[in-house]
Amino acid sequence: MFDISWFGHSAWPRLTFHRMGVYSRPAHLLFRKLNVTLSMNTVGGHMLQLGHLGQDLHILKIDIEGGEWKVLEELVTSPLLDYVGQIVIELHLDEIIHLDHTRALHLLQHRAALLVKLEARGFVLAAYWDNQHTSNIFTLPSGSSVHTCGEGLYVNTKWINSQTHTTTVDALIHHYQSQPPPSLMQAELIGEAPPFD
């Protein structure tokens, strides 16, 4: 389990926490609020580093406060997605609250295209529910309003188990080893969360 804000010992002996974060590429990011620079990587990059590449990932939970869109951009093209059975994801669209309607529509179209790519890889939206916060409500030109944050469960209809995957472990390793390692000299200064869009 990767979590930038939690570290220590787990109450569950088979659950290991890593104080690392998931990002769209390898990087070292400075989180000012936590006063710490942490190692970030793609899901596949972390799996390669920990020796888990080629193993099934039954449930991938993504709750990274707006960063999910950049991670999805990388994931929808990754061979690793063949090894994922389900994705539970918190989807944020709350930045549209501060955009004019033309820019909001453009952003929504881009994000919808990512979800279409996820569906093209075999993932089907099995459940969705809004996060009921009053701070994330967007008012449409018609006057009606919608929530801009919610939880989704996607199930991979093509996933059976690692014995049936067409992507080989060697291909996965090659894909993730070809990514350049992050440089500590190029650490990004961020506040609450990485600058995703």
Residue frames as qw, qx, qy, qz and C-alpha x, y, z in Angstrom:
[[0.000, 0.892, 0.452, 0.000, 0.00, 0.00, 0.00],
 [0.434, 0.214, 0.014, 0.875, 1.38, 3.40, -0.99],
 [0.218, -0.895, -0.383, -0.072, 0.47, 6.47, 1.06],
 [0.410, 0.518, -0.207, 0.722, 2.48, 9.67, 1.32],
 [0.309, -0.649, 0.159, -0.676, 0.80, 10.82, 4.52],
 [0.854, -0.430, 0.151, -0.250, 0.83, 7.61, 6.58],
 [0.565, 0.441, -0.672, 0.184, 3.79, 5.61, 7.72],
 [0.444, -0.440, 0.618, -0.477, 4.50, 3.21, 10.54],
 [0.075, -0.083, 0.994, -0.008, 3.48, -0.29, 11.39],
 [0.564, -0.137, -0.455, -0.675, 0.34, -1.97, 10.14],
 [0.617, -0.223, 0.545, -0.521, -2.05, -3.79, 12.44],
 [0.937, 0.256, 0.112, -0.209, -2.36, -6.41, 9.69],
 [0.596, -0.476, 0.550, 0.341, 0.72, -8.61, 9.25],
 [0.618, 0.270, 0.607, 0.420, 0.14, -9.18, 5.51],
 [0.250, 0.917, 0.255, 0.176, -0.29, -5.48, 4.72],
 [0.602, -0.225, 0.025, 0.766, 2.82, -3.38, 4.10],
 [0.142, 0.961, 0.186, -0.147, 2.72, 0.40, 3.86],
 [0.633, 0.112, 0.165, 0.748, 5.25, 2.21, 1.68],
 [0.040, -0.821, -0.181, 0.540, 5.67, 5.95, 2.14],
 [0.220, -0.103, 0.581, 0.776, 5.78, 6.53, -1.59],
 [0.462, 0.515, 0.295, -0.659, 3.24, 7.99, -3.94],
 [0.566, 0.373, 0.662, 0.318, 1.73, 7.12, -7.30],
 [0.088, 0.702, -0.123, -0.696, 2.37, 9.66, -10.02],
 [0.755, 0.616, 0.065, -0.214, 2.32, 9.79, -13.82],
 [0.685, 0.565, -0.366, 0.280, 6.11, 9.32, -13.99],
 [0.742, -0.272, -0.342, 0.508, 9.11, 8.76, -11.70],
 [0.075, 0.759, -0.070, 0.643, 9.84, 11.87, -9.62],
 [0.421, -0.276, -0.584, 0.637, 10.87, 13.16, -6.22],
 [0.136, -0.719, -0.324, -0.600, 8.30, 15.62, -4.93],
 [0.179, 0.042, -0.542, 0.820, 8.55, 17.98, -2.00],
 [0.351, -0.671, -0.600, -0.259, 5.34, 18.09, 0.03],
 [0.086, 0.483, -0.294, 0.820, 5.59, 21.33, 1.97],
 [0.642, -0.505, -0.005, -0.576, 2.71, 20.57, 4.31],
 [0.961, -0.248, -0.113, 0.044, 4.39, 17.31, 5.37],
 [0.138, -0.877, 0.458, 0.052, 7.89, 18.86, 5.17],
 [0.676, -0.224, 0.680, 0.172, 9.23, 15.85, 3.31],
 [0.427, 0.511, -0.538, -0.518, 10.47, 14.91, -0.16],
 [0.749, -0.018, 0.632, -0.198, 9.07, 11.57, -1.26],
 [0.114, -0.188, 0.832, 0.509, 9.70, 9.14, -4.09],
 [0.666, 0.411, 0.254, -0.568, 6.90, 8.98, -6.62],
 [0.096, -0.216, 0.858, 0.456, 6.50, 6.54, -9.47],
 [0.627, 0.014, -0.422, -0.655, 3.96, 4.96, -11.76],
 [0.874, -0.228, 0.258, -0.343, 2.06, 1.91, -10.50],
 [0.941, 0.292, -0.129, 0.110, 4.18, -0.28, -12.78],
 [0.331, 0.674, -0.467, 0.467, 7.38, 1.46, -11.69],
 [0.488, -0.516, 0.505, -0.490, 6.63, 0.68, -8.04],
 [0.967, -0.017, 0.163, -0.195, 5.77, -2.92, -8.90],
 [0.758, 0.508, -0.315, 0.261, 9.06, -3.30, -10.81],
 [0.037, 0.668, -0.523, 0.528, 11.02, -1.79, -7.92],
 [0.600, -0.368, 0.523, -0.480, 9.36, -4.13, -5.39],
 [0.027, -0.219, 0.962, 0.164, 9.64, -7.25, -7.57],
 [0.478, 0.327, 0.681, -0.448, 5.86, -7.58, -8.10],
 [0.414, 0.468, -0.354, -0.696, 5.74, -6.99, -11.85],
 [0.413, 0.125, -0.839, -0.332, 3.82, -9.77, -13.60],
 [0.041, -0.244, -0.889, 0.385, 1.74, -10.58, -10.54],
 [0.134, -0.647, -0.632, -0.406, -1.99, -10.01, -10.56],
 [0.011, -0.021, 0.334, -0.942, -3.25, -6.81, -9.01],
 [0.034, -0.481, -0.876, -0.011, -6.73, -7.82, -7.91],
 [0.062, -0.913, -0.403, 0.014, -7.85, -4.35, -6.74],
 [0.431, 0.169, -0.027, 0.886, -6.16, -1.06, -7.56],
 [0.175, -0.854, -0.452, 0.190, -7.47, 1.72, -5.30],
 [0.394, 0.285, 0.083, 0.870, -6.68, 5.24, -6.53],
 [0.253, -0.892, -0.373, 0.025, -7.51, 8.09, -4.16],
 [0.597, -0.122, 0.007, 0.793, -4.99, 10.84, -4.90],
 [0.052, -0.761, -0.318, 0.563, -7.04, 14.02, -4.72],
 [0.390, 0.846, -0.035, -0.361, -7.11, 15.09, -8.37],
 [0.096, -0.610, 0.718, 0.321, -3.93, 13.33, -9.46],
 [0.687, 0.136, 0.709, -0.075, -5.91, 10.35, -10.73],
 [0.633, 0.735, 0.106, -0.218, -6.28, 11.87, -14.20],
 [0.209, 0.771, -0.591, -0.110, -2.52, 12.02, -14.91],
 [0.407, -0.279, 0.866, -0.080, -2.11, 8.51, -13.49],
 [0.721, 0.408, 0.515, -0.221, -4.98, 7.28, -15.71],
 [0.484, 0.797, -0.255, -0.255, -3.28, 8.85, -18.76],
 [0.025, 0.565, -0.824, -0.036, -0.26, 6.64, -18.10],
 [0.511, -0.053, 0.820, -0.252, -2.26, 3.55, -17.10],
 [0.740, 0.484, 0.270, -0.380, -4.57, 3.38, -20.12],
 [0.599, 0.679, -0.408, -0.118, -1.53, 2.87, -22.37],
 [0.195, -0.571, 0.778, -0.175, 0.34, 0.56, -19.98],
 [0.609, 0.073, -0.765, -0.197, 0.58, -3.21, -20.46],
 [0.026, 0.073, -0.799, 0.596, 0.23, -3.45, -16.67],
 [0.549, 0.014, 0.131, -0.825, -3.51, -2.80, -17.00],
 [0.701, 0.077, -0.632, -0.319, -3.92, -6.38, -18.30],
 [0.452, 0.007, -0.804, 0.387, -2.97, -7.58, -14.81],
 [0.183, -0.033, 0.427, -0.885, -5.54, -5.43, -12.96],
 [0.049, -0.379, -0.922, -0.059, -8.87, -7.01, -12.02],
 [0.122, -0.852, -0.506, -0.056, -10.70, -4.01, -10.55],
 [0.291, 0.238, -0.139, 0.916, -10.06, -0.30, -10.16],
 [0.256, -0.808, -0.507, 0.160, -11.71, 1.64, -7.34],
 [0.409, 0.193, 0.068, 0.889, -11.12, 5.31, -8.05],
 [0.034, -0.772, -0.388, 0.503, -12.12, 8.67, -6.64],
 [0.420, 0.457, 0.416, 0.665, -12.75, 10.97, -9.60],
 [0.157, -0.645, -0.244, 0.707, -12.37, 14.73, -9.15],
 [0.331, 0.558, 0.456, 0.610, -13.77, 17.34, -11.49],
 [0.250, -0.812, -0.398, 0.347, -14.03, 20.16, -8.97],
 [0.322, -0.315, 0.200, 0.870, -11.68, 22.47, -10.89],
 [0.106, 0.456, 0.634, 0.615, -14.52, 23.04, -13.41],
 [0.209, -0.795, -0.510, 0.254, -16.27, 25.11, -10.73],
 [0.246, -0.728, 0.063, 0.637, -13.77, 27.91, -11.40],
 [0.290, -0.054, 0.628, 0.720, -13.73, 27.65, -15.21],
 [0.482, 0.316, -0.074, -0.814, -15.97, 29.30, -17.76],
 [0.839, 0.180, 0.398, -0.324, -18.34, 26.89, -19.46],
 [0.707, 0.630, -0.304, -0.102, -16.25, 26.55, -22.64],
 [0.167, 0.581, -0.759, 0.240, -13.09, 25.59, -20.74],
 [0.581, -0.183, 0.664, -0.434, -15.10, 23.34, -18.42],
 [0.881, 0.352, 0.110, -0.295, -16.56, 21.51, -21.42],
 [0.544, 0.643, -0.537, 0.048, -13.07, 21.05, -22.94],
 [0.140, -0.459, 0.799, -0.361, -11.74, 19.59, -19.67],
 [0.741, 0.026, 0.508, -0.438, -14.76, 17.28, -19.33],
 [0.827, 0.496, -0.157, -0.214, -14.28, 16.03, -22.90],
 [0.325, 0.607, -0.704, 0.173, -10.61, 15.26, -22.23],
 [0.338, -0.292, 0.782, -0.435, -11.41, 13.38, -19.03],
 [0.836, 0.216, 0.277, -0.423, -14.30, 11.49, -20.66],
 [0.686, 0.571, -0.438, -0.110, -11.90, 10.40, -23.42],
 [0.026, 0.475, -0.831, 0.289, -9.62, 8.86, -20.76],
 [0.600, -0.027, 0.648, -0.469, -12.54, 6.88, -19.34],
 [0.828, 0.448, -0.057, -0.332, -13.45, 5.70, -22.86],
 [0.440, 0.576, -0.686, 0.064, -9.85, 4.46, -23.26],
 [0.290, -0.287, 0.813, -0.416, -10.17, 2.62, -19.94],
 [0.774, 0.219, 0.380, -0.457, -13.39, 1.01, -21.17],
 [0.699, 0.574, -0.368, -0.214, -11.67, 0.06, -24.44],
 [0.163, 0.476, -0.839, 0.207, -9.18, -1.93, -22.35],
 [0.504, -0.191, -0.837, -0.093, -12.08, -4.02, -21.00],
 [0.105, -0.163, -0.646, 0.738, -13.05, -2.09, -17.89],
 [0.255, -0.575, -0.591, -0.504, -16.76, -1.57, -17.22],
 [0.174, -0.323, 0.374, -0.852, -18.18, 0.87, -14.69],
 [0.395, -0.288, -0.872, 0.003, -19.95, -1.41, -12.21],
 [0.339, -0.762, -0.508, 0.213, -20.85, 1.21, -9.59],
 [0.269, 0.361, -0.049, 0.891, -20.64, 4.98, -9.07],
 [0.323, -0.792, -0.504, 0.119, -21.72, 7.27, -6.26],
 [0.150, 0.809, -0.050, 0.566, -21.31, 11.00, -5.68],
 [0.442, -0.167, -0.512, 0.717, -19.29, 12.37, -2.78],
 [0.152, -0.818, -0.506, -0.226, -21.89, 14.55, -1.10],
 [0.418, -0.359, -0.187, 0.813, -19.80, 17.64, -0.25],
 [0.198, 0.896, 0.353, -0.185, -21.37, 21.05, -0.65],
 [0.183, -0.755, 0.324, 0.541, -18.01, 22.48, -1.74],
 [0.243, -0.202, 0.779, 0.542, -17.89, 20.42, -4.95],
 [0.439, 0.614, 0.638, -0.153, -21.15, 21.41, -6.64],
 [0.178, -0.099, 0.458, 0.865, -21.12, 22.78, -10.20],
 [0.414, 0.590, 0.427, -0.546, -24.05, 24.81, -11.51],
 [0.451, 0.266, 0.678, 0.516, -24.98, 24.15, -15.12],
 [0.032, -0.048, -0.238, -0.970, -26.17, 26.92, -17.47],
 [0.398, -0.439, -0.667, -0.451, -29.70, 25.51, -17.07],
 [0.406, -0.591, 0.226, -0.659, -29.53, 26.26, -13.35],
 [0.947, -0.280, -0.119, -0.100, -29.39, 22.66, -12.18],
 [0.129, -0.774, 0.606, -0.133, -26.36, 21.49, -10.22],
 [0.943, 0.092, -0.320, 0.020, -24.19, 18.38, -10.13],
 [0.678, -0.658, 0.285, 0.160, -21.55, 17.01, -7.78],
 [0.491, 0.774, -0.400, -0.025, -18.00, 17.13, -9.13],
 [0.017, 0.487, -0.850, 0.201, -16.44, 14.34, -7.10],
 [0.894, -0.098, 0.059, -0.434, -17.40, 10.70, -6.81],
 [0.423, -0.388, 0.818, 0.027, -16.25, 7.13, -6.36],
 [0.769, 0.365, -0.289, -0.438, -16.24, 4.61, -9.19],
 [0.648, -0.259, 0.715, 0.028, -15.70, 0.87, -9.37],
 [0.596, 0.546, -0.431, -0.401, -14.42, -0.44, -12.71],
 [0.805, -0.161, 0.570, -0.030, -14.26, -4.19, -13.34],
 [0.119, 0.515, -0.699, -0.481, -11.97, -5.65, -16.01],
 [0.870, 0.202, 0.184, -0.409, -14.14, -7.95, -18.13],
 [0.735, 0.527, -0.427, -0.008, -11.05, -9.36, -19.88],
 [0.056, -0.593, 0.719, -0.359, -9.21, -10.27, -16.68],
 [0.902, -0.190, -0.351, -0.166, -9.05, -13.88, -15.57],
 [0.721, -0.635, 0.182, 0.211, -5.62, -14.42, -14.01],
 [0.079, -0.788, 0.498, 0.354, -1.95, -14.04, -14.78],
 [0.566, -0.067, 0.786, 0.242, -1.83, -17.42, -16.58],
 [0.504, 0.614, 0.592, 0.133, -3.98, -16.04, -19.41],
 [0.023, 0.881, -0.033, -0.471, -2.36, -12.65, -20.00],
 [0.766, 0.576, 0.126, 0.254, -1.02, -11.88, -23.45],
 [0.111, 0.891, -0.336, 0.285, 1.48, -9.33, -22.10],
 [0.847, -0.018, -0.423, 0.321, 4.57, -11.17, -20.91],
 [0.571, -0.757, -0.079, 0.309, 6.48, -10.29, -17.76],
 [0.599, -0.087, 0.259, 0.753, 9.53, -9.53, -19.94],
 [0.160, 0.608, 0.399, 0.668, 7.48, -6.98, -21.91],
 [0.398, -0.875, -0.263, -0.085, 6.31, -5.37, -18.65],
 [0.663, -0.524, 0.063, 0.531, 9.85, -5.15, -17.31],
 [0.475, 0.199, 0.345, 0.785, 11.10, -3.62, -20.58],
 [0.040, -0.791, -0.403, -0.459, 8.26, -1.06, -20.54],
 [0.460, -0.880, -0.118, -0.025, 9.02, 0.16, -17.02],
 [0.712, -0.368, 0.152, 0.578, 12.82, -0.10, -17.14],
 [0.454, 0.432, 0.328, 0.708, 12.84, 2.24, -20.15],
 [0.172, -0.936, -0.236, -0.198, 11.52, 5.10, -17.97],
 [0.391, 0.524, -0.391, 0.648, 14.25, 7.51, -16.87],
 [0.522, -0.453, -0.586, 0.424, 14.92, 7.55, -13.13],
 [0.107, -0.962, -0.185, -0.168, 14.10, 10.78, -11.30],
 [0.517, 0.335, -0.319, 0.720, 16.88, 13.15, -10.35],
 [0.411, -0.633, -0.483, 0.443, 17.00, 14.57, -6.84],
 [0.240, -0.231, 0.082, 0.939, 18.31, 17.78, -8.35],
 [0.198, -0.205, -0.502, -0.816, 15.07, 18.08, -10.33],
 [0.094, -0.420, -0.831, 0.352, 12.75, 17.65, -7.36],
 [0.104, -0.572, -0.422, -0.695, 9.50, 19.51, -7.81],
 [0.003, 0.056, 0.541, -0.839, 8.30, 21.92, -5.18],
 [0.342, -0.442, -0.643, -0.524, 4.64, 21.37, -4.47],
 [0.351, -0.351, 0.352, -0.794, 2.16, 22.34, -1.82],
 [0.725, -0.078, 0.453, -0.512, -0.79, 20.14, -0.98],
 [0.835, 0.217, 0.506, 0.031, -0.65, 17.95, -4.10],
 [0.463, -0.106, 0.523, 0.708, 1.28, 17.71, -7.37],
 [0.312, 0.527, -0.063, -0.788, 0.39, 20.20, -10.13],
 [0.555, 0.166, 0.806, 0.125, -1.52, 17.75, -12.32],
 [0.430, 0.665, 0.544, 0.277, -3.31, 19.98, -14.83]]
